[in-house]
Amino acid sequence: MKRIARFFVSVKKEMKKVRWPKKMEMVKFSTATIAIVCFFMVFFSCIDGILGAIVKVFS
């Protein structure tokens, strides 16, 4: 039981050391992530369409 208590005490200490992002940083990170995901979504959709058209031509 003492081991579990020590574990949670050390978790609490470590969580105090964490530097949480500010609101504007979170907005920037989220925007960048969404933009990158959308870019790759469009990119791979185009590649899929092109390869699908090539397969239709040759089959």
CHARMM-style PDB file with segment names, atoms N, HN, CA, C and O in Angstrom:
ATOM      1  N   MET     1       0.818  -1.197   0.000  1.00  0.00      PROA
ATOM      2  CA  MET     1       0.000   0.000   0.000  1.00  0.00      PROA
ATOM      3  C   MET     1       0.859   1.257   0.000  1.00  0.00      PROA
ATOM      4  O   MET     1       0.497   2.265  -0.607  1.00  0.00      PROA
ATOM      5  N   LYS     2       2.006   1.193   0.687  1.00  0.00      PROA
ATOM      6  HN  LYS     2       2.300   0.375   1.180  1.00  0.00      PROA
ATOM      7  CA  LYS     2       2.903   2.344   0.723  1.00  0.00      PROA
ATOM      8  C   LYS     2       3.498   2.625  -0.654  1.00  0.00      PROA
ATOM      9  O   LYS     2       3.748   3.776  -1.011  1.00  0.00      PROA
ATOM     10  N   ARG     3       3.721   1.563  -1.418  1.00  0.00      PROA
ATOM     11  HN  ARG     3       3.518   0.628  -1.128  1.00  0.00      PROA
ATOM     12  CA  ARG     3       4.279   1.747  -2.765  1.00  0.00      PROA
ATOM     13  C   ARG     3       3.309   2.527  -3.642  1.00  0.00      PROA
ATOM     14  O   ARG     3       3.722   3.391  -4.416  1.00  0.00      PROA
ATOM     15  N   ILE     4       2.029   2.226  -3.521  1.00  0.00      PROA
ATOM     16  HN  ILE     4       1.694   1.525  -2.891  1.00  0.00      PROA
ATOM     17  CA  ILE     4       1.014   2.925  -4.310  1.00  0.00      PROA
ATOM     18  C   ILE     4       0.956   4.391  -3.893  1.00  0.00      PROA
ATOM     19  O   ILE     4       0.859   5.278  -4.742  1.00  0.00      PROA
ATOM     20  N   ALA     5       1.014   4.646  -2.591  1.00  0.00      PROA
ATOM     21  HN  ALA     5       1.093   3.926  -1.902  1.00  0.00      PROA
ATOM     22  CA  ALA     5       0.993   6.025  -2.099  1.00  0.00      PROA
ATOM     23  C   ALA     5       2.219   6.787  -2.598  1.00  0.00      PROA
ATOM     24  O   ALA     5       2.099   7.930  -3.040  1.00  0.00      PROA
ATOM     25  N   ARG     6       3.398   6.162  -2.529  1.00  0.00      PROA
ATOM     26  HN  ARG     6       3.495   5.234  -2.169  1.00  0.00      PROA
ATOM     27  CA  ARG     6       4.615   6.813  -3.033  1.00  0.00      PROA
ATOM     28  C   ARG     6       4.503   7.102  -4.522  1.00  0.00      PROA
ATOM     29  O   ARG     6       4.936   8.153  -4.996  1.00  0.00      PROA
ATOM     30  N   PHE     7       3.917   6.160  -5.256  1.00  0.00      PROA
ATOM     31  HN  PHE     7       3.565   5.307  -4.871  1.00  0.00      PROA
ATOM     32  CA  PHE     7       3.743   6.365  -6.692  1.00  0.00      PROA
ATOM     33  C   PHE     7       2.916   7.627  -6.967  1.00  0.00      PROA
ATOM     34  O   PHE     7       3.296   8.454  -7.796  1.00  0.00      PROA
ATOM     35  N   PHE     8       1.799   7.768  -6.276  1.00  0.00      PROA
ATOM     36  HN  PHE     8       1.490   7.097  -5.602  1.00  0.00      PROA
ATOM     37  CA  PHE     8       0.946   8.930  -6.517  1.00  0.00      PROA
ATOM     38  C   PHE     8       1.587  10.226  -6.030  1.00  0.00      PROA
ATOM     39  O   PHE     8       1.345  11.284  -6.611  1.00  0.00      PROA
ATOM     40  N   VAL     9       2.385  10.166  -4.995  1.00  0.00      PROA
ATOM     41  HN  VAL     9       2.582   9.307  -4.523  1.00  0.00      PROA
ATOM     42  CA  VAL     9       3.120  11.357  -4.533  1.00  0.00      PROA
ATOM     43  C   VAL     9       4.130  11.780  -5.597  1.00  0.00      PROA
ATOM     44  O   VAL     9       4.262  12.968  -5.891  1.00  0.00      PROA
ATOM     45  N   SER    10       4.837  10.819  -6.171  1.00  0.00      PROA
ATOM     46  HN  SER    10       4.730   9.854  -5.932  1.00  0.00      PROA
ATOM     47  CA  SER    10       5.815  11.159  -7.207  1.00  0.00      PROA
ATOM     48  C   SER    10       5.125  11.625  -8.487  1.00  0.00      PROA
ATOM     49  O   SER    10       5.650  12.486  -9.193  1.00  0.00      PROA
ATOM     50  N   VAL    11       3.964  11.072  -8.791  1.00  0.00      PROA
ATOM     51  HN  VAL    11       3.536  10.372  -8.217  1.00  0.00      PROA
ATOM     52  CA  VAL    11       3.203  11.550  -9.950  1.00  0.00      PROA
ATOM     53  C   VAL    11       2.809  13.001  -9.749  1.00  0.00      PROA
ATOM     54  O   VAL    11       2.903  13.803 -10.678  1.00  0.00      PROA
ATOM     55  N   LYS    12       2.372  13.346  -8.559  1.00  0.00      PROA
ATOM     56  HN  LYS    12       2.296  12.694  -7.804  1.00  0.00      PROA
ATOM     57  CA  LYS    12       1.982  14.719  -8.254  1.00  0.00      PROA
ATOM     58  C   LYS    12       3.173  15.669  -8.399  1.00  0.00      PROA
ATOM     59  O   LYS    12       3.029  16.767  -8.936  1.00  0.00      PROA
ATOM     60  N   LYS    13       4.349  15.246  -7.921  1.00  0.00      PROA
ATOM     61  HN  LYS    13       4.466  14.354  -7.484  1.00  0.00      PROA
ATOM     62  CA  LYS    13       5.562  16.068  -8.053  1.00  0.00      PROA
ATOM     63  C   LYS    13       5.900  16.298  -9.530  1.00  0.00      PROA
ATOM     64  O   LYS    13       6.206  17.417  -9.941  1.00  0.00      PROA
ATOM     65  N   GLU    14       5.840  15.232 -10.309  1.00  0.00      PROA
ATOM     66  HN  GLU    14       5.592  14.322  -9.975  1.00  0.00      PROA
ATOM     67  CA  GLU    14       6.180  15.341 -11.729  1.00  0.00      PROA
ATOM     68  C   GLU    14       5.177  16.221 -12.472  1.00  0.00      PROA
ATOM     69  O   GLU    14       5.562  16.979 -13.362  1.00  0.00      PROA
ATOM     70  N   MET    15       3.915  16.129 -12.121  1.00  0.00      PROA
ATOM     71  HN  MET    15       3.603  15.513 -11.398  1.00  0.00      PROA
ATOM     72  CA  MET    15       2.894  16.943 -12.794  1.00  0.00      PROA
ATOM     73  C   MET    15       3.097  18.430 -12.510  1.00  0.00      PROA
ATOM     74  O   MET    15       2.719  19.270 -13.327  1.00  0.00      PROA
ATOM     75  N   LYS    16       3.684  18.762 -11.371  1.00  0.00      PROA
ATOM     76  HN  LYS    16       3.991  18.079 -10.707  1.00  0.00      PROA
ATOM     77  CA  LYS    16       3.977  20.164 -11.069  1.00  0.00      PROA
ATOM     78  C   LYS    16       5.115  20.691 -11.937  1.00  0.00      PROA
ATOM     79  O   LYS    16       5.218  21.900 -12.145  1.00  0.00      PROA
ATOM     80  N   LYS    17       5.973  19.806 -12.448  1.00  0.00      PROA
ATOM     81  HN  LYS    17       5.890  18.823 -12.279  1.00  0.00      PROA
ATOM     82  CA  LYS    17       7.097  20.205 -13.296  1.00  0.00      PROA
ATOM     83  C   LYS    17       6.683  20.439 -14.753  1.00  0.00      PROA
ATOM     84  O   LYS    17       7.408  21.075 -15.518  1.00  0.00      PROA
ATOM     85  N   VAL    18       5.520  19.922 -15.122  1.00  0.00      PROA
ATOM     86  HN  VAL    18       4.931  19.405 -14.500  1.00  0.00      PROA
ATOM     87  CA  VAL    18       5.065  20.013 -16.515  1.00  0.00      PROA
ATOM     88  C   VAL    18       4.737  21.453 -16.866  1.00  0.00      PROA
ATOM     89  O   VAL    18       4.074  22.156 -16.103  1.00  0.00      PROA
ATOM     90  N   ARG    19       5.212  21.889 -18.038  1.00  0.00      PROA
ATOM     91  HN  ARG    19       5.751  21.318 -18.657  1.00  0.00      PROA
ATOM     92  CA  ARG    19       4.870  23.214 -18.528  1.00  0.00      PROA
ATOM     93  C   ARG    19       3.748  23.046 -19.531  1.00  0.00      PROA
ATOM     94  O   ARG    19       3.967  22.575 -20.647  1.00  0.00      PROA
ATOM     95  N   TRP    20       2.546  23.430 -19.131  1.00  0.00      PROA
ATOM     96  HN  TRP    20       2.369  23.812 -18.224  1.00  0.00      PROA
ATOM     97  CA  TRP    20       1.374  23.280 -19.974  1.00  0.00      PROA
ATOM     98  C   TRP    20       1.333  24.417 -20.991  1.00  0.00      PROA
ATOM     99  O   TRP    20       1.679  25.547 -20.646  1.00  0.00      PROA
ATOM    100  N   PRO    21       0.920  24.158 -22.237  1.00  0.00      PROA
ATOM    101  CA  PRO    21       0.876  25.214 -23.248  1.00  0.00      PROA
ATOM    102  C   PRO    21      -0.198  26.259 -22.936  1.00  0.00      PROA
ATOM    103  O   PRO    21      -1.248  25.958 -22.369  1.00  0.00      PROA
ATOM    104  N   LYS    22       0.109  27.489 -23.326  1.00  0.00      PROA
ATOM    105  HN  LYS    22       0.962  27.733 -23.786  1.00  0.00      PROA
ATOM    106  CA  LYS    22      -0.860  28.577 -23.173  1.00  0.00      PROA
ATOM    107  C   LYS    22      -1.939  28.423 -24.241  1.00  0.00      PROA
ATOM    108  O   LYS    22      -1.805  27.615 -25.160  1.00  0.00      PROA
ATOM    109  N   LYS    23      -3.008  29.203 -24.109  1.00  0.00      PROA
ATOM    110  HN  LYS    23      -3.117  29.859 -23.362  1.00  0.00      PROA
ATOM    111  CA  LYS    23      -4.144  29.076 -25.026  1.00  0.00      PROA
ATOM    112  C   LYS    23      -3.719  29.360 -26.465  1.00  0.00      PROA
ATOM    113  O   LYS    23      -4.085  28.615 -27.374  1.00  0.00      PROA
ATOM    114  N   MET    24      -2.948  30.431 -26.682  1.00  0.00      PROA
ATOM    115  HN  MET    24      -2.651  31.036 -25.944  1.00  0.00      PROA
ATOM    116  CA  MET    24      -2.545  30.772 -28.056  1.00  0.00      PROA
ATOM    117  C   MET    24      -1.613  29.710 -28.646  1.00  0.00      PROA
ATOM    118  O   MET    24      -1.678  29.433 -29.843  1.00  0.00      PROA
ATOM    119  N   GLU    25      -0.759  29.121 -27.828  1.00  0.00      PROA
ATOM    120  HN  GLU    25      -0.707  29.346 -26.855  1.00  0.00      PROA
ATOM    121  CA  GLU    25       0.094  28.043 -28.313  1.00  0.00      PROA
ATOM    122  C   GLU    25      -0.768  26.847 -28.731  1.00  0.00      PROA
ATOM    123  O   GLU    25      -0.517  26.219 -29.759  1.00  0.00      PROA
ATOM    124  N   MET    26      -1.770  26.546 -27.933  1.00  0.00      PROA
ATOM    125  HN  MET    26      -1.974  27.056 -27.098  1.00  0.00      PROA
ATOM    126  CA  MET    26      -2.659  25.426 -28.253  1.00  0.00      PROA
ATOM    127  C   MET    26      -3.402  25.677 -29.558  1.00  0.00      PROA
ATOM    128  O   MET    26      -3.573  24.766 -30.367  1.00  0.00      PROA
ATOM    129  N   VAL    27      -3.847  26.928 -29.761  1.00  0.00      PROA
ATOM    130  HN  VAL    27      -3.708  27.668 -29.103  1.00  0.00      PROA
ATOM    131  CA  VAL    27      -4.546  27.278 -31.005  1.00  0.00      PROA
ATOM    132  C   VAL    27      -3.604  27.097 -32.188  1.00  0.00      PROA
ATOM    133  O   VAL    27      -3.997  26.542 -33.215  1.00  0.00      PROA
ATOM    134  N   LYS    28      -2.347  27.567 -32.051  1.00  0.00      PROA
ATOM    135  HN  LYS    28      -2.028  28.018 -31.218  1.00  0.00      PROA
ATOM    136  CA  LYS    28      -1.371  27.423 -33.142  1.00  0.00      PROA
ATOM    137  C   LYS    28      -1.093  25.948 -33.446  1.00  0.00      PROA
ATOM    138  O   LYS    28      -1.085  25.537 -34.606  1.00  0.00      PROA
ATOM    139  N   PHE    29      -0.865  25.158 -32.393  1.00  0.00      PROA
ATOM    140  HN  PHE    29      -0.871  25.492 -31.451  1.00  0.00      PROA
ATOM    141  CA  PHE    29      -0.572  23.731 -32.597  1.00  0.00      PROA
ATOM    142  C   PHE    29      -1.753  23.012 -33.228  1.00  0.00      PROA
ATOM    143  O   PHE    29      -1.576  22.196 -34.133  1.00  0.00      PROA
ATOM    144  N   SER    30      -2.945  23.309 -32.759  1.00  0.00      PROA
ATOM    145  HN  SER    30      -3.089  23.972 -32.024  1.00  0.00      PROA
ATOM    146  CA  SER    30      -4.143  22.657 -33.296  1.00  0.00      PROA
ATOM    147  C   SER    30      -4.374  23.049 -34.748  1.00  0.00      PROA
ATOM    148  O   SER    30      -4.706  22.204 -35.579  1.00  0.00      PROA
ATOM    149  N   THR    31      -4.196  24.338 -35.053  1.00  0.00      PROA
ATOM    150  HN  THR    31      -3.926  25.024 -34.378  1.00  0.00      PROA
ATOM    151  CA  THR    31      -4.365  24.808 -36.427  1.00  0.00      PROA
ATOM    152  C   THR    31      -3.352  24.149 -37.356  1.00  0.00      PROA
ATOM    153  O   THR    31      -3.698  23.720 -38.456  1.00  0.00      PROA
ATOM    154  N   ALA    32      -2.106  24.072 -36.912  1.00  0.00      PROA
ATOM    155  HN  ALA    32      -1.825  24.421 -36.018  1.00  0.00      PROA
ATOM    156  CA  ALA    32      -1.071  23.431 -37.729  1.00  0.00      PROA
ATOM    157  C   ALA    32      -1.394  21.959 -37.955  1.00  0.00      PROA
ATOM    158  O   ALA    32      -1.241  21.456 -39.068  1.00  0.00      PROA
ATOM    159  N   THR    33      -1.833  21.275 -36.925  1.00  0.00      PROA
ATOM    160  HN  THR    33      -1.957  21.684 -36.021  1.00  0.00      PROA
ATOM    161  CA  THR    33      -2.170  19.856 -37.047  1.00  0.00      PROA
ATOM    162  C   THR    33      -3.324  19.644 -38.017  1.00  0.00      PROA
ATOM    163  O   THR    33      -3.265  18.761 -38.873  1.00  0.00      PROA
ATOM    164  N   ILE    34      -4.370  20.448 -37.887  1.00  0.00      PROA
ATOM    165  HN  ILE    34      -4.418  21.165 -37.192  1.00  0.00      PROA
ATOM    166  CA  ILE    34      -5.531  20.315 -38.778  1.00  0.00      PROA
ATOM    167  C   ILE    34      -5.136  20.631 -40.217  1.00  0.00      PROA
ATOM    168  O   ILE    34      -5.586  19.955 -41.143  1.00  0.00      PROA
ATOM    169  N   ALA    35      -4.299  21.650 -40.417  1.00  0.00      PROA
ATOM    170  HN  ALA    35      -3.933  22.199 -39.666  1.00  0.00      PROA
ATOM    171  CA  ALA    35      -3.856  22.007 -41.768  1.00  0.00      PROA
ATOM    172  C   ALA    35      -3.046  20.876 -42.394  1.00  0.00      PROA
ATOM    173  O   ALA    35      -3.245  20.543 -43.562  1.00  0.00      PROA
ATOM    174  N   ILE    36      -2.148  20.292 -41.634  1.00  0.00      PROA
ATOM    175  HN  ILE    36      -1.986  20.562 -40.685  1.00  0.00      PROA
ATOM    176  CA  ILE    36      -1.321  19.199 -42.158  1.00  0.00      PROA
ATOM    177  C   ILE    36      -2.186  17.989 -42.492  1.00  0.00      PROA
ATOM    178  O   ILE    36      -1.999  17.364 -43.535  1.00  0.00      PROA
ATOM    179  N   VAL    37      -3.120  17.660 -41.625  1.00  0.00      PROA
ATOM    180  HN  VAL    37      -3.271  18.168 -40.777  1.00  0.00      PROA
ATOM    181  CA  VAL    37      -4.012  16.517 -41.877  1.00  0.00      PROA
ATOM    182  C   VAL    37      -4.842  16.764 -43.133  1.00  0.00      PROA
ATOM    183  O   VAL    37      -5.006  15.860 -43.952  1.00  0.00      PROA
ATOM    184  N   CYS    38      -5.367  17.981 -43.293  1.00  0.00      PROA
ATOM    185  HN  CYS    38      -5.234  18.716 -42.628  1.00  0.00      PROA
ATOM    186  CA  CYS    38      -6.158  18.300 -44.490  1.00  0.00      PROA
ATOM    187  C   CYS    38      -5.307  18.232 -45.747  1.00  0.00      PROA
ATOM    188  O   CYS    38      -5.758  17.730 -46.777  1.00  0.00      PROA
ATOM    189  N   PHE    39      -4.068  18.737 -45.669  1.00  0.00      PROA
ATOM    190  HN  PHE    39      -3.702  19.144 -44.832  1.00  0.00      PROA
ATOM    191  CA  PHE    39      -3.172  18.679 -46.825  1.00  0.00      PROA
ATOM    192  C   PHE    39      -2.952  17.237 -47.255  1.00  0.00      PROA
ATOM    193  O   PHE    39      -3.084  16.911 -48.434  1.00  0.00      PROA
ATOM    194  N   PHE    40      -2.612  16.360 -46.291  1.00  0.00      PROA
ATOM    195  HN  PHE    40      -2.504  16.625 -45.333  1.00  0.00      PROA
ATOM    196  CA  PHE    40      -2.357  14.976 -46.642  1.00  0.00      PROA
ATOM    197  C   PHE    40      -3.622  14.254 -47.086  1.00  0.00      PROA
ATOM    198  O   PHE    40      -3.554  13.334 -47.902  1.00  0.00      PROA
ATOM    199  N   MET    41      -4.770  14.655 -46.564  1.00  0.00      PROA
ATOM    200  HN  MET    41      -4.825  15.401 -45.901  1.00  0.00      PROA
ATOM    201  CA  MET    41      -6.034  14.062 -46.998  1.00  0.00      PROA
ATOM    202  C   MET    41      -6.249  14.357 -48.487  1.00  0.00      PROA
ATOM    203  O   MET    41      -6.588  13.461 -49.260  1.00  0.00      PROA
ATOM    204  N   VAL    42      -6.050  15.603 -48.876  1.00  0.00      PROA
ATOM    205  HN  VAL    42      -5.774  16.331 -48.248  1.00  0.00      PROA
ATOM    206  CA  VAL    42      -6.215  15.981 -50.282  1.00  0.00      PROA
ATOM    207  C   VAL    42      -5.146  15.307 -51.136  1.00  0.00      PROA
ATOM    208  O   VAL    42      -5.443  14.794 -52.215  1.00  0.00      PROA
ATOM    209  N   PHE    43      -3.913  15.308 -50.660  1.00  0.00      PROA
ATOM    210  HN  PHE    43      -3.671  15.725 -49.783  1.00  0.00      PROA
ATOM    211  CA  PHE    43      -2.804  14.710 -51.400  1.00  0.00      PROA
ATOM    212  C   PHE    43      -3.064  13.231 -51.688  1.00  0.00      PROA
ATOM    213  O   PHE    43      -2.958  12.786 -52.831  1.00  0.00      PROA
ATOM    214  N   PHE    44      -3.408  12.469 -50.636  1.00  0.00      PROA
ATOM    215  HN  PHE    44      -3.495  12.830 -49.708  1.00  0.00      PROA
ATOM    216  CA  PHE    44      -3.620  11.035 -50.836  1.00  0.00      PROA
ATOM    217  C   PHE    44      -4.907  10.743 -51.604  1.00  0.00      PROA
ATOM    218  O   PHE    44      -4.998   9.720 -52.282  1.00  0.00      PROA
ATOM    219  N   SER    45      -5.890  11.615 -51.510  1.00  0.00      PROA
ATOM    220  HN  SER    45      -5.816  12.446 -50.959  1.00  0.00      PROA
ATOM    221  CA  SER    45      -7.098  11.443 -52.327  1.00  0.00      PROA
ATOM    222  C   SER    45      -6.766  11.613 -53.803  1.00  0.00      PROA
ATOM    223  O   SER    45      -7.255  10.862 -54.646  1.00  0.00      PROA
ATOM    224  N   CYS    46      -5.944  12.590 -54.107  1.00  0.00      PROA
ATOM    225  HN  CYS    46      -5.546  13.201 -53.422  1.00  0.00      PROA
ATOM    226  CA  CYS    46      -5.523  12.795 -55.508  1.00  0.00      PROA
ATOM    227  C   CYS    46      -4.712  11.610 -56.011  1.00  0.00      PROA
ATOM    228  O   CYS    46      -4.942  11.119 -57.116  1.00  0.00      PROA
ATOM    229  N   ILE    47      -3.779  11.159 -55.215  1.00  0.00      PROA
ATOM    230  HN  ILE    47      -3.592  11.558 -54.318  1.00  0.00      PROA
ATOM    231  CA  ILE    47      -2.966  10.007 -55.603  1.00  0.00      PROA
ATOM    232  C   ILE    47      -3.868   8.782 -55.827  1.00  0.00      PROA
ATOM    233  O   ILE    47      -3.692   8.048 -56.800  1.00  0.00      PROA
ATOM    234  N   ASP    48      -4.819   8.571 -54.935  1.00  0.00      PROA
ATOM    235  HN  ASP    48      -4.962   9.167 -54.145  1.00  0.00      PROA
ATOM    236  CA  ASP    48      -5.739   7.444 -55.056  1.00  0.00      PROA
ATOM    237  C   ASP    48      -6.566   7.560 -56.333  1.00  0.00      PROA
ATOM    238  O   ASP    48      -6.762   6.569 -57.037  1.00  0.00      PROA
ATOM    239  N   GLY    49      -7.048   8.756 -56.633  1.00  0.00      PROA
ATOM    240  HN  GLY    49      -6.889   9.561 -56.061  1.00  0.00      PROA
ATOM    241  CA  GLY    49      -7.829   8.963 -57.847  1.00  0.00      PROA
ATOM    242  C   GLY    49      -7.016   8.714 -59.100  1.00  0.00      PROA
ATOM    243  O   GLY    49      -7.492   8.086 -60.046  1.00  0.00      PROA
ATOM    244  N   ILE    50      -5.786   9.210 -59.105  1.00  0.00      PROA
ATOM    245  HN  ILE    50      -5.400   9.720 -58.337  1.00  0.00      PROA
ATOM    246  CA  ILE    50      -4.906   9.024 -60.267  1.00  0.00      PROA
ATOM    247  C   ILE    50      -4.595   7.537 -60.461  1.00  0.00      PROA
ATOM    248  O   ILE    50      -4.694   7.010 -61.569  1.00  0.00      PROA
ATOM    249  N   LEU    51      -4.219   6.872 -59.368  1.00  0.00      PROA
ATOM    250  HN  LEU    51      -4.138   7.300 -58.467  1.00  0.00      PROA
ATOM    251  CA  LEU    51      -3.891   5.448 -59.490  1.00  0.00      PROA
ATOM    252  C   LEU    51      -5.125   4.624 -59.858  1.00  0.00      PROA
ATOM    253  O   LEU    51      -5.024   3.652 -60.605  1.00  0.00      PROA
ATOM    254  N   GLY    52      -6.294   5.016 -59.331  1.00  0.00      PROA
ATOM    255  HN  GLY    52      -6.376   5.806 -58.724  1.00  0.00      PROA
ATOM    256  CA  GLY    52      -7.527   4.317 -59.704  1.00  0.00      PROA
ATOM    257  C   GLY    52      -7.829   4.472 -61.185  1.00  0.00      PROA
ATOM    258  O   GLY    52      -8.255   3.516 -61.833  1.00  0.00      PROA
ATOM    259  N   ALA    53      -7.613   5.663 -61.727  1.00  0.00      PROA
ATOM    260  HN  ALA    53      -7.266   6.440 -61.200  1.00  0.00      PROA
ATOM    261  CA  ALA    53      -7.844   5.897 -63.159  1.00  0.00      PROA
ATOM    262  C   ALA    53      -6.858   5.100 -64.007  1.00  0.00      PROA
ATOM    263  O   ALA    53      -7.223   4.570 -65.057  1.00  0.00      PROA
ATOM    264  N   ILE    54      -5.614   5.016 -63.554  1.00  0.00      PROA
ATOM    265  HN  ILE    54      -5.318   5.446 -62.701  1.00  0.00      PROA
ATOM    266  CA  ILE    54      -4.605   4.231 -64.300  1.00  0.00      PROA
ATOM    267  C   ILE    54      -4.996   2.762 -64.297  1.00  0.00      PROA
ATOM    268  O   ILE    54      -4.871   2.096 -65.324  1.00  0.00      PROA
ATOM    269  N   VAL    55      -5.459   2.246 -63.181  1.00  0.00      PROA
ATOM    270  HN  VAL    55      -5.560   2.787 -62.347  1.00  0.00      PROA
ATOM    271  CA  VAL    55      -5.851   0.835 -63.101  1.00  0.00      PROA
ATOM    272  C   VAL    55      -7.047   0.574 -64.014  1.00  0.00      PROA
ATOM    273  O   VAL    55      -7.104  -0.469 -64.665  1.00  0.00      PROA
ATOM    274  N   LYS    56      -8.013   1.514 -64.072  1.00  0.00      PROA
ATOM    275  HN  LYS    56      -7.966   2.361 -63.543  1.00  0.00      PROA
ATOM    276  CA  LYS    56      -9.171   1.335 -64.953  1.00  0.00      PROA
ATOM    277  C   LYS    56      -8.749   1.291 -66.413  1.00  0.00      PROA
ATOM    278  O   LYS    56      -9.293   0.519 -67.203  1.00  0.00      PROA
ATOM    279  N   VAL    57      -7.784   2.117 -66.762  1.00  0.00      PROA
ATOM    280  HN  VAL    57      -7.342   2.744 -66.120  1.00  0.00      PROA
ATOM    281  CA  VAL    57      -7.335   2.160 -68.162  1.00  0.00      PROA
ATOM    282  C   VAL    57      -6.700   0.830 -68.550  1.00  0.00      PROA
ATOM    283  O   VAL    57      -6.938   0.338 -69.653  1.00  0.00      PROA
ATOM    284  N   PHE    58      -5.918   0.253 -67.688  1.00  0.00      PROA
ATOM    285  HN  PHE    58      -5.726   0.653 -66.792  1.00  0.00      PROA
ATOM    286  CA  PHE    58      -5.181  -0.953 -68.021  1.00  0.00      PROA
ATOM    287  C   PHE    58      -5.904  -2.248 -67.663  1.00  0.00      PROA
ATOM    288  O   PHE    58      -5.352  -3.331 -67.860  1.00  0.00      PROA
ATOM    289  N   SER    59      -7.114  -2.161 -67.145  1.00  0.00      PROA
ATOM    290  HN  SER    59      -7.562  -1.282 -66.985  1.00  0.00      PROA
ATOM    291  CA  SER    59      -7.798  -3.424 -66.822  1.00  0.00      PROA
ATOM    292  C   SER    59      -8.999  -3.641 -67.709  1.00  0.00      PROA
ATOM    293  OT1 SER    59      -9.690  -4.651 -67.576  1.00  0.00      PROA
TER     294      SER     59
END
